[in-house]
Amino acid sequence: MSLEDIPTYFSGVAGITEAVAQVILCLIITVAILFPYLVLARNKPSPMISLILVFLASCLCIGLGWAPLWILIGEALMMAMAVAYIGSNTVTGD
């Protein structure tokens, strides 16, 4: 079994569609990458590092073939808006 076949196998075992299995597995990978950072930096986590880790997790899911490319494009747009918001709060002091 290759890595690309894991969502198909998971969907058969769980009795769900393959698209739902891909989403669940992508969320599991994202949480597995993001959770250790959030635990270690629980006092003051940086939003920029969190955004970068989520973006890297999405790149991994797309590289494995578990998510389509348009999800990465949408996340890039949302991250650009988040960075702009963080920057404006830094400049204005809010």
C-alpha positions as CSV (number, residue, x, y, z in Angstrom):
1,M,0.0,0.0,0.0
2,S,1.3,3.4,-1.0
3,L,0.7,6.7,0.8
4,E,-1.8,7.7,-1.9
5,D,-3.9,4.7,-1.1
6,I,-4.3,5.5,2.6
7,P,-7.5,7.6,2.2
8,T,-9.1,4.8,0.1
9,Y,-8.3,2.2,2.7
10,F,-9.4,4.5,5.5
11,S,-12.7,5.3,3.8
12,G,-13.4,1.5,3.4
13,V,-12.7,0.8,7.0
14,A,-14.6,3.8,8.4
15,G,-17.5,3.4,5.9
16,I,-17.3,7.0,4.6
17,T,-16.6,8.5,1.2
18,E,-13.0,9.0,0.0
19,A,-13.3,12.8,0.0
20,V,-14.3,12.8,3.7
21,A,-11.5,10.4,4.5
22,Q,-9.0,12.8,2.7
23,V,-10.3,15.8,4.8
24,I,-10.1,13.8,8.0
25,L,-6.6,12.6,7.3
26,C,-5.4,16.2,6.3
27,L,-6.8,17.5,9.6
28,I,-5.0,14.8,11.5
29,I,-1.7,15.7,9.8
30,T,-2.3,19.4,10.5
31,V,-3.1,18.9,14.1
32,A,-0.1,16.5,14.5
33,I,2.2,19.2,13.1
34,L,0.6,22.2,14.9
35,F,-0.1,20.7,18.3
36,P,3.5,20.2,19.6
37,Y,4.3,23.9,18.8
38,L,1.1,25.1,20.6
39,V,1.9,23.0,23.7
40,L,5.5,24.1,23.9
41,A,4.6,27.8,23.3
42,R,1.5,27.8,25.4
43,N,2.3,31.0,27.2
44,K,2.7,33.2,24.1
45,P,2.4,31.4,20.7
46,S,3.3,33.4,17.6
47,P,0.5,33.6,15.1
48,M,3.1,33.8,12.2
49,I,4.7,30.5,13.2
50,S,1.2,28.9,13.5
51,L,0.3,30.1,10.0
52,I,3.6,28.8,8.5
53,L,3.1,25.3,10.2
54,V,-0.5,25.1,8.8
55,F,0.7,26.1,5.4
56,L,3.5,23.4,5.5
57,A,0.9,20.8,6.7
58,S,-1.3,21.7,3.7
59,C,1.7,21.4,1.3
60,L,2.4,17.9,2.7
61,C,-1.2,16.9,2.2
62,I,-1.2,18.1,-1.4
63,G,2.2,16.4,-2.0
64,L,0.7,13.1,-0.8
65,G,-2.3,13.6,-3.1
66,W,-4.8,13.8,-0.3
67,A,-5.9,17.4,-1.0
68,P,-6.5,19.4,-4.3
69,L,-4.3,22.4,-5.2
70,W,-7.1,24.9,-4.9
71,I,-7.1,24.4,-1.1
72,L,-3.5,25.6,-0.9
73,I,-4.4,28.6,-3.1
74,G,-7.3,29.5,-0.8
75,E,-5.2,29.1,2.3
76,A,-2.5,31.3,0.8
77,L,-5.1,34.0,0.3
78,M,-6.4,33.7,3.8
79,M,-2.9,33.8,5.2
80,A,-2.1,36.9,3.3
81,M,-5.2,38.6,4.8
82,A,-4.1,37.3,8.3
83,V,-0.6,38.7,7.8
84,A,-2.0,42.0,6.7
85,Y,-4.3,42.1,9.8
86,I,-1.4,41.2,12.1
87,G,0.8,43.9,10.5
88,S,-1.9,46.6,10.8
89,N,-2.5,45.7,14.4
90,T,1.3,46.0,15.0
91,V,1.5,49.4,13.3
92,T,-1.6,50.9,15.0
93,G,-0.9,49.4,18.4
94,D,-4.2,47.6,18.8
